[in-house]
Every structure is written in structure tokens, then in C-alpha cells.
Amino acid sequence: MQNQTALLSSARQDWETPNTLYNALNKEFNFTIDVCALPHNAKHPRYYTPEMNGLDQDWTNEVCWMNPPYGREQIKWIQKAYEESKKGATVVCLIPARPETKVWHDVIFPNAEVRFIKGRLKFVGAEYNAPFPSALVIFGSDIEIGFIKIMN
């Protein structure tokens, strides 16, 4: 566990999604925007920065990639993804797998497709794999609500 302090804390919020994971998902979903990014970690040419505040933007009819901050703010992003899906957006969220939490039971399980990622992700620039499991939570009209899959 040594040298993993940054991954365990919310001090750093800009961990970049592994390219292999994003590329496979982009091939499946054909993303139109990264709703939560910085110039150095954006996965799509169109993206919202913290200054643009993706939480204040309209995502209607977009196909969104979202790797949100992993601190307390994450719940706002998950709720936003769900609300935007009701307006026509598809939102693929990469988040820590914490299925025991309230947001999972109140927002995710009843309204999303969930894909648990086997093993631990190694974020771009990280020295070690993440010390927590990750999941993809997918909100949208063309998803199978309640569907749970384990991904390699």
C-alpha cells in the first residue's frame, strides 16, 4: 500500500483513464464529448473543463464519457448523468465500485447498466494500479437497466 496515498485520497482529481479502456468503449459508444476533463487528460476533442463546469452544461442527445472526480463531488456527477439520460443523453461513467453506498442503491442500480471491471485499473501516469475496484455505470435510453456484467 505504500506510495498509493494519492490514489486513496481525493487530493488528486485528474487521474487519466487508461487508453485501452477508453478506446474499446469509444468503439462501442462513439462518444461525442468528455464531460469532465482537463486539457491533459481529455479523452475526446470536445470536453468540459472545471471552468466550464460540466454540471452546469446541457448534455441532451450527447454520448458522454465521464471519469468524474473521485471525492465527495462524485455523487453530483452521477446524479447529473442520470438526469441528463432522461433528456436523451447516454452517459458512460467510470467510477470506483462502491455498491454498498446510497447512490448505488438509490440512483445507479434502479436506472443504469453496470459493468464491473475485473482487476484493478492502472490510470495513466500512476505508478501503481488503483487500490480500489472500478465499474462502468451506463445511463441512457438504449441500455439494459439492472444488467450487471463483469469485464476483463
MIDOGU-696313 format. One record per residue: residue in three letters; x, y, z of N, C-alpha, C, O in turn. Coordinates in steps of 0.1 Angstrom, whole numbers, plus 5000, padded with zeros to 4 digits. Atoms other than C-alpha are relative to their C-alpha. Last residue first. Layout:
N
ALAXYZXYZXYZXYZ...
This chain:
152
ASN498550034999488149154817500850134998502050124998MET499249985012484549284822501449965003501949995014ILE498649994995482049154848500850014987500749924978LYS499050085008478449234837501450025007501750125012ILE498649994994475449364855500949904993500549794991PHE499050105006472149444837501350025007501850145008GLY499850114991469749634861501049894994501249795001ILE500049974986468649864833500149885009499449785006GLU500850104993469549734799500150035015501149995021ILE499350094992470750034779499149915007497949935008ASP499850135007469250214749500949905009501649825003SER501350065004467650504768500249864994499349784994GLY500549965013470750614787498849924996498349835003PHE501449955000472850574818499650034986500450084978ILE500549945012475950354819498550045001497649955004VAL501449984998477950284850499550074988499950184985LEU500649915010481350144844498650005003497949905003ALA501150045007483050004875499650104989499950224990SER500749905008486250024893498849944993498849814991PRO500650055013487849824921499350114993498950214999PHE501550024999490050014946499549944987500149964977PRO500250094989493850024952498549975002498149915013ALA500949944989494350174918499849905011499749785008ASN501550015003497250014899499250065012499750085023TYR500650134996500650154907498650004995498050104992GLU498950094998502950434894499549865002500149764998ALA499950064987500050634880501149905001501449824991GLY499149924991500650844849500149955014501050005022VAL498849945007497750694830500750095010500250185016PHE500349875007495450514854501350054994502450034999LYS498849914999496250154862499750124992499850124980LEU499549915011492949984867501350065004501650095015ARG499949864996492449704893500650084988501650044982GLY498649954997491249354884499950155004498850215005LYS499250104993487949274867501450055002502050114993ILE498750025007485949584858500849905008501149925020PHE498950014991482349574870501349964992501249874984ARG498950095004479949674843501150015009501850115010VAL498850004993476649834854501049894995500649784993GLU499350135002473649924834501350015007502050125007ALA498850015009471750204849500449864997499949765004ASN500049925012468550334865501149974990501150044980PRO501349995007467550124895499950064986498950054979PHE500750135002471050014904498650014993498449934984ILE499450095010472650354899499249874997498849854986VAL499949945013470450614916500549904990499949884979ASP501149905003469150504950500050044985499050074980HIS501450064997471150184957498950094995497950044990TRP500150125008474450304941498649945001498049904991VAL500249965014474050654955499949884991499149884981LYS501449955003473450504990499850044985498850004980THR500349864997476750314991498650044995498049974987GLU500750004987477249934992499550145004498850165014PRO501450045001477949914955499350005013498149985014ARG500449994986481250104958498549975001497750055005ALA501150104998482950024925499750005015500549945023PRO499750114991485050334919498849915003497749975004ILE500049964986483750534889500649885009500649775004LEU499050084993484050534852500150055014500650165017CYS499349944988480750684839501149895005500749785007VAL499250114995479250624804501050055011501850145008VAL498849964992476550874797500749875006500049795013THR499450124995473950844770501250045007502150115002ALA498650035000471951164767500349865004499549795011GLY499550065012468351184758501549984999501949934989LYS500249905011466751414784500749964987500850034977LYS501449985001466351134810499650104989498550114984SER500550115008469951054804498550004998498049954988GLU499749985015470851404815499549894992499149904980GLU501049905005469251344849500150034985499150044978TYR501450065000471151014854499050104995498250074986ALA500050105011474551174844498649944999498049934988LYS500149935013473751474867500049904988499249934979GLN501349955001473151244896499750084988498750064981ILE500850125003476451064890498550044999497849994990TRP499850045014478251394887499149884997498649884986LYS500649905008476751524920500149964985499249984977ILE501550025000477651204937499350104991498350064985GLN500450105009481251244926498549974999498049954989GLU500749945011481751574944499449894990498549924982ARG501449984996482651384976499150064988497950044988GLY500349964986485851274961498550015002497849944995TYR500350114991486651074930499850035014499949955023PRO499249994988486451354905499649895009498449865010PRO500149894991484551234874501050005011501749905014ASN499150054989485651004846500050115010500950205010MET499849934988482751074822500849925010500549815014TRP499150074992482350994785500250085013500350205013CYS499049944991479251134770500949905007500549795011VAL499550134996477051044740501350045008502350075003GLU498550035002475251374736500249865004499449795012ASN499750075013471451404730501549984998501949944986THR501150065007470951654759500549944986501250014979TRP499450125007474251714777498949944991499249834986ASP501150095005473252064789500749894992501449924982GLN500250015014476052234809498849904997498449825005ASP500949905004476052334846499650004985498850084980LEU501250014992477552014859498950104996497750084998GLY500950095007480052024831498749985007497749945001ASN500950074991481652324848499049924993497849964990MET501250015007483252534821498949945008497749955005GLU500449865002486052634845498750004992497850094995PRO500749964987486252264856499550154998498550185004THR499049994990486952174819499350045013498150085013TYR500349904991484252044795501150005011501449905017TYR500150034985485351844766499750125008499950235003ARG501049914993485251814728499949965015499749855018PRO499649865004488451664713499050105006499450215009HIS500749965013487651344733500450144997500750225006LYS500050125009489751164760499350034987499449954977ALA501250025008490651474779500149884991501249864985ASN500550144999493651414803498749984992498049874994HIS499050115001496051704796499449865002500149764999PRO499350025014493351954786501049895000501149834989LEU499049895001491351884818500749994987500749884981ALA498650025004488251674818500850125003500350235006CYS499349974987484651614830501549984997502049875000VAL500749894992482051604802500850045012500350135019ASP499550034987484151424776499550115009499950225008ILE499549904991482051474744500649935013500049825017THR500049875006480651294713500650115009500950225004PHE500249884991481450944723500050134992500750144982ASN499749885009481150664697499750135007498750205004PHE501049894998479550404721500150124991499250194989GLU501450044998481150074712499050115000498050104995LYS500350085012484450204696498549955002497849944992ASN500349915011484550464723499649934987498749984980LEU501349954998484350194749499650104989498450114986ALA501050115001487250004735498650055002497750024994ASN500150035014489350324731498949894997498249904987TYR500849905007488550434766499849964986498749984981LEU501450014995489750104782499150104992498150074987THR500650135005492850084761498649995004497749954996ASN500449995014493650454767499449874995498449884987PRO499150085009493650414805499550004986498349984983THR500550135004491550694820501049934991501649994982GLU500450025014493550984833499649864998500349775002TRP499450125005493751064870499449974986498149974985ASP499850005015492851424874500649884995501349884985GLN501350035007491351454909500149984985499149984978ARG499849995014494351444932498849964993498349854995ALA499149895003493851514968500250034985500350144981SER500649925010490851284970500950124997500450224991SER500649874995492851034989499350074988499550024976LEU500950024989493550664982499350135004498250125011LEU501250075005495150724948498949975010497849965007ALA500749915009497450984962498849934994497750004992THR500849904993498450764991499250094991498050124994GLN501349995006499550484969499150105007497950105004ASN500049925012503250514977498750004992498650054981GLN499149885000503050235002500050074987499850004976MET500849885000500050005000500850135000500350244998
